[in-house]
Every structure is written in structure tokens, then in C-alpha cells.
């Protein structure tokens, strides 16, 4: 279940890609008979023939928003029935991801001890590994802030996060700043492409810097490579994403600008491939 902004929708596509591609899970809302790609609901169960519309999930994942109190309260309302189901003995793994997870952290586990994994947005690439640990009986809170290294994964985080539940931090799977996990796209001709994460503005009314961290731009080369892959798959439109997209590149050395990125993509995407480039959201 997904709530919130376009960034959350894009994160959900990566979450569902990890659940399906790495763990063999599928959304219970998928219609396997028609083969249509749908926006994932993120309520997943192991692949098997659906027996009824009331199929109970093996994994419940809520990708959450905390921009307003009402959105946050909806998370707690949604958790209640599944927490009760788990207390009654159903073998259900409950995962809370997104901004409520990042904001509340350990407090969420105290309020709902039935939750197995509290997952900050930066830990999406390790979702599969973390769910394996949950299956072994662990209860995890992965919300420690980190700084991304484009080719080397994460750096600058505390020992609790960098060890990823006391494992070696040298992951066998390198990730760029866009967390190159499998992606289950919600549309067949248009796609989200993350270009910058976080925000440094710290406006008095906004929670984004506290839950999404500092600004971290992807390299122009990594963004272009993703767009080329989308073009090769038949996509005609991309929407570039960032909480503060016109800050793109100011954390890079040498410094870049969002205009530089737009020119770079325009100059390097072949003709008759991606025909529209959109973007959201500017400060």
C-alpha cells in the first residue's frame, strides 16, 4: 500500500521489483491472467495460484507519507487489523517503509511490536536481505542516515546500519545512487527516473529534510544509462524526480546544474526514442 508523493510511487516500484525479483513474491492485486502491468499495491504473497479474493498476504508492506498528520494517522489505522491478525497466530511479516518509518524509527516498534521491519527509504536496496533476516526471527529498524557513494553503496553511516544486521558491509551487489534493484514499472510507456534525493532547504513547514536526508545527486551518466535502458524497452516519456530537483548537482564536484543535466540528456538520447522529458518538484 502506497501513499504520498511521486517519489514514494517510484520507491514502491523498486520495492515491488525487489519483492518479486529477489524473493519470488507477487502482489495479491495482480491479475495474472491478463498480463497487464499495474501499479503495485505492495501487499504481497508467495507466488501461487490465487484461490479467492480474500487471500491473506504473507508480507504486508506499507510505503508511507508523513507530510501531514492525516497521512500519518492512516498508517496506524491500516496497521491495526494486520497487527491483530498476527497476534492471532497468522505468519505475517509486517514492513513499514517510507517517511513515517524514517521519522518514527524505534518508536514505531514500541507502538506496534507486531511490526517486523521499519525501513527508511535509503535501505530499499537491502529489502530482500532484510526480509530474509525477518524470516529468521529478527525485528529490525533500519533508519540510520547514510551518504551514498555512486559505485560503492553506502558510506558515512553508523555501525548499526553499515553492518546491516551484523553482516559484512561489502555487499556483493554494487548499487549506484538510484539503488539499482529490479523495478516493477507501473506503466508501459512512461517512467519515473530519480535524479536527486533529499533536500537541504529546511523550510519551517516541511519535514522532507528530516525524513529524506541531505541532497545527494546521481551522476549524469547513471541517469542517462537508465533513460537509454527505458528507451530500449519502448518507453517514450520519463519524469525526472527529486524533492528539490532544481538543486541538482550543487552537491557534486565539479558542481553541476539541473540545466546541465537537461542539456546532457537532450544531446545524448538518440532521436526517435524518449520524446518527452518532464520533471518534479522544484523548490
C-alpha positions as CSV (number, residue, x, y, z in Angstrom):
1,X,0.0,0.0,0.0
2,X,1.5,3.3,-1.1
3,X,0.7,6.8,0.0
4,X,2.3,10.2,-0.6
5,X,4.3,11.8,-3.4
6,X,5.7,10.8,-6.8
7,X,8.9,9.8,-5.1
8,X,7.0,7.3,-2.9
9,X,5.4,5.8,-6.1
10,X,8.8,5.4,-7.6
11,X,10.2,3.9,-4.4
12,X,7.2,1.5,-4.5
13,X,8.1,0.3,-8.0
14,X,11.6,-0.5,-6.6
15,X,10.2,-2.2,-3.6
16,X,7.8,-4.4,-5.6
17,X,10.7,-5.2,-8.0
18,X,12.8,-6.4,-5.1
19,X,9.9,-8.4,-3.6
20,X,9.2,-10.1,-7.0
21,X,12.7,-10.3,-8.5
22,X,14.6,-11.3,-5.4
23,X,12.1,-13.1,-3.2
24,X,9.6,-14.5,-5.6
25,X,6.6,-12.6,-4.1
26,X,3.8,-11.1,-6.0
27,X,1.1,-8.5,-5.4
28,X,-2.2,-10.1,-4.5
29,X,-3.9,-7.5,-6.6
30,X,-2.0,-8.6,-9.8
31,X,-4.2,-10.1,-12.5
32,X,-2.1,-12.9,-13.7
33,X,-4.5,-13.9,-16.5
34,X,-4.3,-10.7,-18.5
35,X,-0.6,-9.9,-18.1
36,X,-1.1,-6.2,-17.6
37,X,1.5,-4.2,-15.6
38,X,-0.3,-2.5,-12.7
39,X,0.7,0.0,-10.1
40,X,1.8,-2.3,-7.2
41,X,-0.3,-2.3,-4.1
42,X,2.7,-3.7,-2.1
43,X,0.6,-6.3,-0.4
44,X,2.4,-9.4,-1.4
45,X,2.1,-13.1,-1.1
46,X,4.2,-16.0,-2.3
47,X,3.6,-17.0,-6.0
48,X,0.8,-19.5,-6.2
49,X,-2.5,-19.7,-7.9
50,X,-5.0,-17.3,-6.3
51,X,-7.8,-19.2,-4.7
52,X,-10.0,-16.3,-3.7
53,X,-10.3,-12.5,-3.5
54,X,-9.8,-12.8,0.3
55,X,-6.3,-14.2,0.0
56,X,-4.3,-13.3,3.1
57,X,-0.8,-11.9,2.4
58,X,2.5,-13.4,3.7
59,X,4.1,-9.9,3.7
60,X,2.3,-6.6,4.3
61,X,4.3,-3.6,3.2
62,X,3.2,0.0,3.8
63,X,5.1,2.7,2.0
64,X,4.1,5.7,4.0
65,X,3.9,9.5,4.0
66,X,4.2,11.9,6.9
67,X,3.8,15.3,5.2
68,X,0.5,15.8,7.1
69,X,-0.8,14.3,10.3
70,X,-3.8,12.8,8.5
71,X,-1.5,10.8,6.2
72,X,0.4,9.5,9.2
73,X,-2.7,8.5,11.1
74,X,-3.9,6.5,8.1
75,X,-0.8,4.3,8.5
76,X,-1.7,3.5,12.1
77,X,-5.3,2.8,11.0
78,X,-4.1,0.4,8.3
79,X,-1.7,-1.4,10.7
80,X,-4.3,-2.2,13.3
81,X,-6.2,-5.1,11.6
82,X,-3.0,-6.8,10.4
83,X,-1.4,-6.5,13.8
84,X,-4.5,-8.2,15.2
85,X,-4.2,-10.9,12.6
86,X,-0.6,-11.5,13.6
87,X,-1.4,-11.6,17.3
88,X,-3.9,-14.3,16.4
89,X,-1.2,-16.5,15.0
90,X,-1.1,-15.8,11.3
91,X,2.5,-16.0,10.0
92,X,2.6,-12.5,8.6
93,X,5.6,-10.2,8.1
94,X,4.8,-6.6,8.5
95,X,7.0,-3.9,7.0
96,X,6.6,-0.2,7.4
97,X,8.7,1.8,4.9
98,X,8.8,5.4,3.7
99,X,8.7,8.7,5.6
100,X,6.7,7.6,8.7
101,X,9.2,4.8,9.1
102,X,12.2,7.2,8.9
103,X,10.6,9.7,11.2
104,X,9.3,7.3,13.9
105,X,12.0,4.6,13.9
106,X,12.1,2.6,17.1
107,X,9.1,4.4,18.4
108,X,7.0,2.7,15.7
109,X,8.2,-0.7,17.0
110,X,7.2,0.3,20.6
111,X,3.7,1.4,19.4
112,X,3.2,-1.7,17.2
113,X,5.5,-4.5,18.4
114,X,4.0,-6.7,15.7
115,X,5.9,-4.8,13.0
116,X,8.9,-6.8,11.9
117,X,10.9,-4.2,9.8
118,X,11.0,-0.4,9.9
119,X,12.6,0.5,6.6
120,X,13.9,4.0,5.8
121,X,13.9,5.0,2.1
122,X,17.7,4.7,1.8
123,X,17.6,1.0,2.7
124,X,15.3,-0.2,-0.1
125,X,18.2,-1.9,-1.9
126,X,18.6,-4.3,1.0
127,X,15.0,-5.1,1.4
128,X,15.4,-8.7,0.2
129,X,18.3,-9.4,2.6
130,X,16.5,-7.8,5.5
131,X,13.3,-9.8,4.9
132,X,15.4,-13.0,5.0
133,X,16.6,-11.9,8.4
134,X,13.0,-11.2,9.4
135,X,12.2,-14.8,8.4
136,X,14.8,-16.0,10.8
137,X,13.1,-14.1,13.7
138,X,14.8,-10.7,13.7
139,X,12.9,-7.4,14.3
140,X,14.8,-4.6,12.6
141,X,14.8,-0.9,12.5
142,X,16.9,0.4,9.5
143,X,16.7,4.2,9.6
144,X,20.2,5.4,10.2
145,X,21.2,8.2,7.8
146,X,23.8,7.4,5.2
147,X,25.7,9.1,2.4
148,X,25.8,7.3,-1.0
149,X,28.9,6.5,-2.9
150,X,27.9,6.1,-6.5
151,X,29.7,2.8,-7.1
152,X,30.4,1.6,-3.6
153,X,27.0,1.6,-2.0
154,X,26.8,3.4,1.3
155,X,29.3,5.3,3.4
156,X,29.3,7.5,6.4
157,X,26.7,5.6,8.3
158,X,26.8,4.2,11.8
159,X,27.8,0.7,12.6
160,X,24.2,-0.4,13.1
161,X,23.3,0.4,9.6
162,X,26.6,-0.2,7.8
163,X,26.8,-3.7,9.1
164,X,23.2,-4.5,8.0
165,X,22.4,-6.7,11.0
166,X,26.0,-7.6,11.7
167,X,26.8,-8.7,8.1
168,X,29.9,-7.5,6.3
169,X,29.3,-4.1,4.7
170,X,30.9,-5.3,1.5
171,X,27.8,-6.1,-0.4
172,X,28.3,-8.4,-3.4
173,X,25.8,-6.2,-5.3
174,X,27.0,-2.7,-6.1
175,X,24.4,0.0,-6.4
176,X,24.6,3.4,-7.9
177,X,22.7,6.3,-6.3
178,X,19.4,5.1,-7.8
179,X,19.6,1.8,-5.9
180,X,19.7,-0.5,-9.0
181,X,17.3,-3.1,-7.7
182,X,14.8,-4.7,-10.1
183,X,12.0,-2.3,-10.8
184,X,8.3,-3.2,-11.5
185,X,7.2,-0.2,-13.6
186,X,3.7,1.0,-13.1
187,X,3.2,2.0,-16.8
188,X,4.4,0.7,-20.1
189,X,5.3,3.9,-21.9
190,X,6.2,6.5,-19.2
191,X,8.6,6.0,-16.2
192,X,10.0,7.8,-13.2
193,X,13.7,8.4,-13.1
194,X,15.2,9.6,-9.8
195,X,18.0,12.2,-10.2
196,X,18.4,13.7,-6.7
197,X,17.5,12.6,-3.2
198,X,16.9,14.7,-0.1
199,X,16.8,18.4,0.5
200,X,18.9,21.0,2.3
201,X,16.4,23.8,2.5
202,X,15.0,23.1,5.9
203,X,11.8,25.2,5.5
204,X,9.9,25.6,8.7
205,X,6.8,23.9,7.4
206,X,8.4,20.9,5.7
207,X,9.5,17.5,7.1
208,X,11.4,16.4,4.0
209,X,15.0,17.1,5.1
210,X,14.4,15.2,8.3
211,X,13.0,12.1,6.6
212,X,14.7,12.1,3.2
213,X,18.2,13.3,4.3
214,X,20.7,15.7,2.7
215,X,20.8,16.3,-1.1
216,X,22.5,13.5,-3.0
217,X,22.6,13.8,-6.8
218,X,23.1,10.9,-9.1
219,X,25.7,11.2,-11.8
220,X,24.5,12.4,-15.2
221,X,26.0,9.2,-16.7
222,X,23.9,6.9,-14.5
223,X,20.8,8.9,-15.2
224,X,21.4,8.7,-19.0
225,X,22.1,5.0,-18.7
226,X,18.7,4.4,-17.1
227,X,17.0,6.5,-19.7
228,X,18.7,4.5,-22.5
229,X,17.5,1.3,-20.9
230,X,14.0,2.7,-20.8
231,X,14.2,3.8,-24.4
232,X,15.3,0.3,-25.4
233,X,12.3,-1.1,-23.6
234,X,9.9,1.1,-25.6
235,X,9.3,3.9,-23.1
236,X,8.6,7.3,-24.7
237,X,8.4,9.6,-21.7
238,X,10.4,10.0,-18.5
239,X,9.7,12.1,-15.5
240,X,12.8,13.2,-13.6
241,X,12.3,13.1,-9.8
242,X,13.7,15.0,-6.9
243,X,12.3,16.5,-3.7
244,X,14.2,19.7,-4.7
245,X,15.1,19.0,-8.3
246,X,16.4,22.4,-9.3
247,X,19.1,21.8,-6.6
248,X,20.5,19.0,-8.8
249,X,24.3,19.0,-8.9
250,X,25.1,21.5,-6.3
251,X,26.5,18.7,-4.0
252,X,28.7,17.4,-6.8
253,X,32.4,18.2,-7.6
254,X,32.7,19.7,-10.1
255,X,29.4,21.5,-9.5
256,X,26.6,20.8,-11.9
257,X,23.2,22.3,-12.5
258,X,19.8,20.9,-13.4
259,X,20.1,22.8,-16.8
260,X,23.4,20.9,-17.4
261,X,21.5,17.6,-16.9
262,X,18.7,18.5,-19.2
263,X,21.1,19.5,-22.0
264,X,23.1,16.4,-21.4
265,X,20.1,14.1,-21.8
266,X,18.8,16.0,-24.8
267,X,22.2,15.8,-26.5
268,X,22.8,12.1,-25.8
269,X,19.4,10.4,-26.1
270,X,19.0,9.1,-29.7
271,X,16.3,10.6,-31.9
272,X,13.0,8.8,-32.0
273,X,13.4,7.3,-28.5
274,X,12.4,9.3,-25.5
275,X,10.2,12.1,-26.9
276,X,9.2,13.8,-23.6
277,X,11.2,14.7,-20.5
278,X,9.2,16.1,-17.6
279,X,10.3,16.9,-14.0
280,X,9.1,17.4,-10.5
281,X,9.4,19.1,-8.0
282,X,11.2,22.4,-7.8
283,X,11.8,24.4,-4.6
